[in-house]
Structures are given as structure tokens and as C-alpha cells.
Amino acid sequence: MAFHIVHPESHQMSWVPILAAQTVYNQSIIAVDSATPLEGVFPIPTAAGANNLTNEDIPAGIVIGFNATADNVLHSTAKGLQYMTAPAAGAAVTSTTQYRGVEGPWPRSDKMAMAHIHHIDACTVIRGDLFDTSYGTAQAAVLVTTASGGDGLDCITAASTVATVANFGTMYFRDGANMGLYRTLTSASDTTHTWLQATIAAVAVDDSVMVVNGLRPYLTCFMQTDATATFIDTNAALTSHYFRINVRRLDLSVPGKEYVEFTFDASNFSAHRAAT
């Protein structure tokens, strides 16, 4: 389902132009370039720098529709989402421009490609899907290869998708005696994992676990989006490039339907931010 709002701070929605030649997907996060705010919005680019310090693009909203006419609705079979591509810069408006008039301050005779967005701010709770590199590709669980000691504070697994950032990663137990448990990882590895809170039983060989980088079940976390801003990429290293977010709920319980509910850290809404 890409991104959608589960607890809005504001119910305000509006129509905004799509930047020339940009392709925007329904349920994607859109932004305005804070350095060069041109005429229109575009998918928020993947974070560049710690706390997106290099880009400093400000998340503006989540797309909930377009002003394309019925003959001009495009659908991505790969994503299962509608999308629209704005005409190139300087393209003439002709009788074949298939956009309908919208509400608000825009005259209905104005045939610009526009997106209907639900505005977001630092208090808006957003749900985002977790995928591995590509939309719809679930991150695979891995098997424990070396059991923990009796204290249930560590284990070794087959290589997970990516090494976790110390203190910013989660292990979720898919089966075995610890099925359903979440633990925040203090380790920085894709195979050797440690945590501070003991599990209810020793971790056993062949236990199936999910090892997710950047995200924890609560509060301060890191994430990276894909290039079209339609999902959270669990294959991102997050050592140098990430958005800072605050997690309200991380749910890894259903294979292929993993998601996180979060708010953007308030720093994401400032064009002058610190790398934290």
C-alpha cells in the first residue's frame, strides 16, 4: 500500500502542481526542493547525508490522487499504484492535454498536471511498507546457525540483508521458543548479533529470525526510502545517508506485509538542520 496516513495532525488537503517531467505515484511522499523551489512537487529523493543534511528536502505530503482524466490514468503493474508524469518544461498546452480542473485557487481552465496531497508535519503518523530493494519484494528471514548461551543475549545467523547500525536495528523471532519477541540490536553485523534484554528462552539453531536495519519498535530510528518514495528500503546501509524518524509501531509479524508507523523527526521540516 506504499505510504498512507493513520493519525493525521491536520486534515488539510490541497492540489499542487507536479514539477515538469516528474513521475509521481499515488501514496508516495512528495517534497519541494528547499534549495531551489521550482514550480511543482516531486517524489522526495532518497536521503543524502546524515539526517538528509545534504539534500534538506522537506516532506510536504502524501499523494492521494491526480487530476488526470479517465483516458489518462496510468497504472503501474509492478507497484499496483496509479501514477502520473507531468509534461516536459515548456510543453505547450493543447486540446489533447488530459487534465481536469481542480478546486481551490486554481482556475478550472488551467490544464496543469496536479497531485492531490494530504499535508504532513512532524506530528503526522504515517504507515510505510518495508521492502528489500524493490517494491513488493519482502525481506527474507534468516536462520540461526549458532545458538545463544543460556542468557539469551546473542546468536549468529546466516547473512541478513545488510549489517545493522549498532543500536539501530531489530531482531524479530518468527518461530521457536521466542516466537514474537522483538530485540534491539547493539551489534553492527549481518551475522553476529547481540542485545541487552534477555529472551525468554535460549536462542536455538534453525530458529527463523528477521534482522531489520535502522528501525526499532519505538522512538528514534533511521530509514531510507526508494527513488520513487513509495516504500522504506530495508537494504539501505544507513551508515551515512538516512532520514531520522520516530517510530510508533514496528510490525514484522506477517511475512511480506511488514510495516512501520512513524512520524518524521521535526528536523526534517527545517531547511537548516544538524547532522544527528
C-alpha positions, 0 to 999 in steps of 0.5 A: 500500500506504499505510504498512507496516513493513520493519525493525521495532525491536520486534515488539510488537503490541497492540489499542487502542481507536479514539477515538469517531467516528474513521475509521481505515484499515488501514496508516495511522499512528495517534497519541494526542493528547499534549495531551489523551489521550482514550480511543482512537487516531486517524489522526495529523493532518497536521503543524502547525508546524515539526517538528509543534511545534504539534500534538506528536502522537506516532506510536504505530503502524501499523494492521494490522487491526480487530476488526470482524466479517465483516458489518462490514468496510468497504472503501474503493474509492478507497484499496483499504484496509479501514477502520473508524469507531468509534461516536459518544461515548456510543453505547450498546452493543447486540446489533447492535454488530459487534465481536469480542473481542480478546486481551490485557487486554481482556475478550472481552465488551467490544464496543469498536471496536479497531485492531490496531497494530504499535508504532513508535519512532524506530528503526522503518523504515517504507515510505510511498507518495508521492502528489500530493494524493490517494491513488493519484494519482502525481506527474507528471514534468516536462520540461526546457525549458532545458538545463544548461551543460556542468557539469551543475549546473542546468536549468529545467523546466516547473512541478513540483508545488510549489517545493522547500525549498532543500536539501530536495528531489530531482531524479530523471532518468527518461530521457536521458543521466542516466537514474537519477541522483538530485540534491539540490536547493539551489534553492527553485523549481518551475522553476529548479533547481540542485545541487552534484554534477555529472551525468554528462552535460549536462542536455538539453531534453525530458529527463523529470525528477521534482522531489520536495519535502522528501525526499532519498535519505538522512538528514534530510528533511521530509514531510507526510502526508494527513488520513487518514495513509495516504500522504506528500503530495508537494504539501505546501509544507513551508515551515512545517508538516512532520514531520522524518524520516530517510530510508533509501531514496528510490525514484522509479524506477517511475512511480506506485509511488514510495516512501520508507523512513524512520524518524521523527526521535526528536523526534517521540516527545517531547511537548516538542520544538524547532522544527528 
